[in-house]
Amino acid sequence: MTKKPYYITTPIYYPSAKLHIGNTYTTVAADALARFKRLRGYDVMLLTGTDEHGQKIQRIAEEKGVTPKEYVDEIVAGIKDLWKLMDISYDRFIRTTDDYHEKAVQDIFTKLYEQGDIYKSSYEGWYCTPCESFWTETQLVDGKCPDCGRPVEKAKEEAYFFKMSKYAPKLIEYIESHPDFIQPESRKNEMLNNFLRPGLQDLCVSRTTFNWGIPVKFDPKHVVYVWIDALTNYITAMGYGNDKYNDYNKYWPCDVHLIGKDILRFHTIYWPIMLMALGEPLPKHVFGHGWLLVDGGKMSKSKGNVVDPVVLVNNFGVDPVRYYLLREIPFGSDGLFNNEIFIKKINSDLANDLGNLVSRTAAMIGKYFDGVIPAPTDKEEIDDELIKLALDTPNQVDKAMDAFKIPEALDSIWNLIGRSNKYIDETTPWILAKSEDKKGRLGTVLYNLVESLRIISSLVASFLPTTSSKINEQLNIELTTWDSLSAFDGTRAGTMVKKGDAIFPRIDVDAKLAELDAIREQQMKESSAGDAKAEIKPIKPEITIDDFDKLDLRVVKVKECEPIKGAKKLLKLKVDLGGEERQVVSGIAQWYKPEDLVGKYVVLLANLKPVKLRGELSQGMILAAASEDESKLFAVTIPGDLPTGSTVS
Ligand code: ME8
């Protein structure tokens, strides 16, 4: 029988040097869903990847003196390592720099242009000249560039736009007639009421101010801007518009896009509209999970509260981290990550509840049956209760996972764990063991416990894969298929248990918290040392003496200096260059009053092509040295009376 396909996607990640615990959340959740659907017998495709283009990457690479591709290659390798560490069982990894994706994006863009959904116009926004970046009003921080903090100017740029408005009514109708398309429900209403119903603006889909992107095929001075490049990964990775893969018809439309709430608008408005324009079916579900917060709010480097998944995994193992994310954070709402709650949860839920159940069961089989799993011989009412719950739990988990209720699925499993521990207390095997005629009963109790643990372990495997393997090894569990969970007889009596170490050793909360604090402090120190270094701009590429020789630097004397009306930053200087008078406009008004400069000998780049600034001719440039944050600036002066026109070399 061919298996039914089930296609899950995670967002594709920006190549950032350090992913925090919040970034790993989506992918851990997607992995649990994928593993569970595999257990259910689906042919699962779990897609993840990286979103590698854009100006920011280009700039970081330039600062580091490497090509953008070299930069992202290194980061992507790190992201793949992180997914390995987090036990992510992805089936395919797409990079937006993959050739097949780039070609498909170019063709998609051309098709949308040719059919009239994309048109050329101009983009107006706030422009930061040093960063060569456009920003929207809302992106500005205190009216300044959010990247470098410098002033911005209103500017216009030629750009292509996508006619979003054309498809809005059709999308509203679709969302209304597919009530489970956007989940959770509250997010659906937010999309409809805050964005769609008030009217959609057309989306800017190209840029000309940087070139680290996919060139528009018919107008290559433009690169495709962010969302057409990023969102289409979900279909190109299946083979849409390329020959690399041939799985499009099998897997598309996907069963679910799992994403964080911050990118829900792009996935439930822009992406469905792009698909409508392409004539392709829409995803079955888009689930927007909440935000992972830390004490004091959002994680941020400056607050020093960024939770590093690598530190957690190295200290506690991967499964406790997965457990906390999947059980403790309500899937769909914001949730808190807190070290103390995390460690206490490990002690209570993992070490006490699950760990003890396994070790007590294995120890009693060791003690009373020489490690051989006994066969059941009888059945009492108290057994029925456990058996009924054990057989019902897989269905409860299935139902919860179908509704993307991951914490509820774990609640059901822990309910069975709790019931099994209670069963030990109720049946008191240590008392049964005292009388020879209760040996049969004791055998039944222990068999039932192993069998219950077999079901628990099979279900836990989707969430905590390593833990499940450890349980299976200790209790010699073989049957873990979905079908084997519908009968309470999968354990083979007569097999040996292998008592091992506690699967979750108890943790000393205070000692571990102190250790984690020390690690964080150390990381803060290292990162601020890194930042201090980063403040010094890297040295520009090497030049020859001939290159330098092209600059004509001269000593000039400032004869007159005055502000320019309406230009707060500029001063107009009249300088003497060996008998020749020149006018120079200089952006140093913030640091010098006009009278401070008159009479000074300064250095002029004399052969710079003249330009007009604010309508005033500037014939050269005064040299100045500035601190990186531009809080301090000094014009380069000559401390003596060299004849004007003398060369500087
Ligand atoms: O958004 N809590 O990539 P990304 C929970 N490239 N989730 C968080 C989080 C937090 N504190 N911080 C980040 C992008 N995330 C785009 C996606 S898809 C076509 C393009 C989540 O690397 C965030 O919501 O910035 C998103 O789901 C994921 O991390 C990747 O974010």
Residues whose N, C-alpha, C, O or C-beta is under 5 A from the ligand:
A	BS01	ME8	P11 I12 Y13 Y14 G22 N23 Y25 T26 D51 A230 L231 I259 G260 K261 D262 I263 G290 W291 L292
